[in-house]
Amino acid sequence: MSLVAFSGVAGNPRFETYPTLDVIRLMTAGAGFGVALVLLIQFFKFPGPRSEDKKEKEKGTS
């Protein structure tokens, strides 16, 4: 989706007036945000090793 949006912006005649460094900063910020979002989803999707230890303790005490 971001590539489609970027190609739409890149086709704009005013895009040529943007400084190259600003474009690189925007692309880097977008990539960093994407990586952070994926890591956050992975963190909440998979239970950590402590949750398995808690389950074993609960089974052992009941």
MDTraj code that builds the backbone (N, CA, C; nanometers):
import mdtraj as md
import numpy as np

residues = "MET SER LEU VAL ALA PHE SER GLY VAL ALA GLY ASN PRO ARG PHE GLU THR TYR PRO THR LEU ASP VAL ILE ARG LEU MET THR ALA GLY ALA GLY PHE GLY VAL ALA LEU VAL LEU LEU ILE GLN PHE PHE LYS PHE PRO GLY PRO ARG SER GLU ASP LYS LYS GLU LYS GLU LYS GLY THR SER".split()
xyz = np.array([
    [0.0827, -0.1195, 0.0000],
    [0.0000, 0.0000, 0.0000],
    [0.0868, 0.1254, 0.0000],
    [0.1975, 0.1192, 0.0731],
    [0.2822, 0.2382, 0.0785],
    [0.3498, 0.2645, -0.0560],
    [0.3806, 0.1592, -0.1297],
    [0.4416, 0.1796, -0.2610],
    [0.3442, 0.2467, -0.3570],
    [0.2184, 0.2113, -0.3494],
    [0.1178, 0.2752, -0.4342],
    [0.1047, 0.4228, -0.3973],
    [0.1018, 0.4514, -0.2666],
    [0.0929, 0.5906, -0.2226],
    [0.2167, 0.6697, -0.2640],
    [0.3343, 0.6074, -0.2482],
    [0.4574, 0.6771, -0.2856],
    [0.4637, 0.7030, -0.4358],
    [0.4192, 0.6066, -0.5151],
    [0.4222, 0.6284, -0.6603],
    [0.3244, 0.7388, -0.6997],
    [0.2144, 0.7517, -0.6271],
    [0.1213, 0.8613, -0.6541],
    [0.1817, 0.9964, -0.6230],
    [0.2541, 1.0036, -0.5117],
    [0.3205, 1.1289, -0.4742],
    [0.4372, 1.1569, -0.5685],
    [0.5109, 1.0535, -0.6043],
    [0.6275, 1.0720, -0.6914],
    [0.5871, 1.1199, -0.8305],
    [0.4658, 1.0893, -0.8719],
    [0.4184, 1.1345, -1.0023],
    [0.3757, 1.2799, -1.0036],
    [0.3651, 1.3404, -0.8881],
    [0.3236, 1.4793, -0.8760],
    [0.4387, 1.5705, -0.9218],
    [0.4113, 1.6705, -1.0059],
    [0.5189, 1.7604, -1.0516],
    [0.5876, 1.8363, -0.9384],
    [0.5170, 1.8643, -0.8296],
    [0.5785, 1.9360, -0.7179],
    [0.6762, 1.8477, -0.6404],
    [0.6691, 1.7175, -0.6587],
    [0.7577, 1.6260, -0.5868],
    [0.9039, 1.6527, -0.6214],
    [0.9294, 1.6981, -0.7416],
    [1.0667, 1.7262, -0.7845],
    [1.1280, 1.8424, -0.7071],
    [1.0450, 1.9261, -0.6497],
    [1.0977, 2.0414, -0.5758],
    [1.1370, 2.0046, -0.4331],
    [1.0974, 1.8864, -0.3835],
    [1.1344, 1.8446, -0.2485],
    [1.2832, 1.8130, -0.2439],
    [1.3516, 1.8575, -0.1406],
    [1.4935, 1.8218, -0.1277],
    [1.5091, 1.6704, -0.1090],
    [1.6152, 1.6157, -0.1678],
    [1.6386, 1.4717, -0.1629],
    [1.6495, 1.4218, -0.0193],
    [1.7136, 1.4979, 0.0651],
    [1.7299, 1.4566, 0.2040],
    [1.5952, 1.4443, 0.2753],
    [1.5007, 1.5324, 0.2451],
    [1.3680, 1.5237, 0.3061],
    [1.2949, 1.3984, 0.2598],
    [1.3085, 1.3640, 0.1359],
    [1.2443, 1.2430, 0.0838],
    [1.3036, 1.1192, 0.1512],
    [1.4348, 1.1163, 0.1666],
    [1.4997, 1.0026, 0.2330],
    [1.4552, 0.9945, 0.3786],
    [1.4435, 1.1074, 0.4455],
    [1.3970, 1.1077, 0.5856],
    [1.2551, 1.0540, 0.5960],
    [1.1668, 1.0968, 0.5052],
    [1.0290, 1.0487, 0.5081],
    [1.0220, 0.8978, 0.4842],
    [1.1008, 0.8487, 0.3885],
    [1.0999, 0.7049, 0.3592],
    [1.1570, 0.6255, 0.4765],
    [1.2609, 0.6776, 0.5398],
    [1.3205, 0.6093, 0.6547],
    [1.2238, 0.6083, 0.7726],
    [1.1564, 0.7193, 0.7948],
    [1.0590, 0.7250, 0.9037],
    [0.9444, 0.6275, 0.8794],
    [0.8985, 0.6182, 0.7569],
    [0.7923, 0.5231, 0.7238],
    [0.8365, 0.3789, 0.7430],
    [0.9590, 0.3481, 0.7020],
    [1.0109, 0.2123, 0.7200],
    [1.0281, 0.1806, 0.8682],
    [1.0772, 0.2762, 0.9451],
    [1.0930, 0.2552, 1.0886],
    [0.9592, 0.2347, 1.1577],
    [0.8596, 0.3108, 1.1170],
    [0.7266, 0.2937, 1.1733],
    [0.6709, 0.1556, 1.1388],
    [0.6940, 0.1110, 1.0163],
    [0.6476, -0.0221, 0.9753],
    [0.7142, -0.1329, 1.0541],
    [0.8442, -0.1221, 1.0748],
    [0.9171, -0.2232, 1.1531],
    [0.8681, -0.2237, 1.2970],
    [0.8487, -0.1061, 1.3549],
    [0.8002, -0.0980, 1.4923],
    [0.6602, -0.1582, 1.5049],
    [0.5760, -0.1356, 1.4072],
    [0.4413, -0.1905, 1.4099],
    [0.4435, -0.3425, 1.4009],
    [0.5269, -0.3962, 1.3139],
    [0.5385, -0.5422, 1.3008],
    [0.5921, -0.6025, 1.4303],
    [0.6927, -0.5423, 1.4894],
    [0.7472, -0.5944, 1.6148],
    [0.6445, -0.5876, 1.7276],
    [0.5667, -0.4825, 1.7314],
    [0.4636, -0.4697, 1.8330],
    [0.3569, -0.5769, 1.8161],
    [0.3177, -0.6038, 1.6932],
    [0.2190, -0.7090, 1.6672],
    [0.2755, -0.8450, 1.7064],
    [0.4002, -0.8712, 1.6724],
    [0.4620, -0.9988, 1.7079],
    [0.4733, -1.0139, 1.8586],
    [0.4999, -0.9052, 1.9294],
    [0.5144, -0.9102, 2.0741],
    [0.3833, -0.9519, 2.1407],
    [0.2716, -0.8998, 2.0924],
    [0.1431, -0.9322, 2.1533],
    [0.0808, -1.0592, 2.0969],
    [0.1275, -1.1033, 1.9806],
    [0.0693, -1.2222, 1.9183],
    [0.1182, -1.3502, 1.9843],
    [0.2468, -1.3612, 2.0116],
    [0.3042, -1.4821, 2.0679],
    [0.3240, -1.4670, 2.2179],
    [0.2742, -1.5632, 2.2953],
    [0.2962, -1.5543, 2.4399],
    [0.4426, -1.5795, 2.4737],
    [0.4897, -1.5127, 2.5734],
    [0.6285, -1.5275, 2.6150],
    [0.6490, -1.6559, 2.6937],
    [0.7727, -1.6888, 2.7257],
    [0.8010, -1.8115, 2.7995],
    [0.7446, -1.8079, 2.9416],
    [0.7266, -1.6911, 2.9981],
    [0.6740, -1.6812, 3.1345],
    [0.5284, -1.7243, 3.1405],
    [0.4520, -1.6994, 3.0345],
    [0.3116, -1.7391, 3.0370],
    [0.2982, -1.8909, 3.0381],
    [0.3904, -1.9616, 2.9730],
    [0.3878, -2.1073, 2.9758],
    [0.4238, -2.1577, 3.1151],
    [0.5166, -2.0923, 3.1822],
    [0.5523, -2.1311, 3.3183],
    [0.4337, -2.1122, 3.4118],
    [0.3585, -2.0044, 3.3941],
    [0.2421, -1.9792, 3.4775],
    [0.1370, -2.0875, 3.4572],
    [0.1182, -2.1306, 3.3310],
    [0.0197, -2.2339, 3.3028],
    [0.0588, -2.3654, 3.3704],
    [0.1870, -2.3990, 3.3684],
    [0.2324, -2.5220, 3.4317],
    [0.2157, -2.5156, 3.5825],
    [0.2419, -2.3992, 3.6429],
    [0.2253, -2.3829, 3.7867],
    [0.0792, -2.3953, 3.8261],
    [-0.0095, -2.3370, 3.7426],
    [-0.1526, -2.3440, 3.7727],
    [-0.2019, -2.4887, 3.7634],
    [-0.1533, -2.5637, 3.6683],
    [-0.1935, -2.7033, 3.6550],
    [-0.1408, -2.7864, 3.7721],
    [-0.0232, -2.7562, 3.8185],
    [0.0379, -2.8299, 3.9272],
    [-0.0288, -2.8045, 4.0613],
    [-0.0823, -2.6844, 4.0818],
    [-0.1426, -2.6504, 4.2097],
    [-0.2895, -2.6903, 4.2166],
    [-0.3548, -2.7105, 4.1044],
    [-0.4987, -2.7429, 4.1075],
    [-0.5246, -2.8892, 4.1114],
])
top = md.Topology()
chain = top.add_chain()
for i, resn in enumerate(residues, 1):
    res = top.add_residue(resn, chain, resSeq=i)
    for name in ("N", "CA", "C"):
        top.add_atom(name, md.element.get_by_symbol(name[0]), res)
traj = md.Trajectory(xyz[None], top)
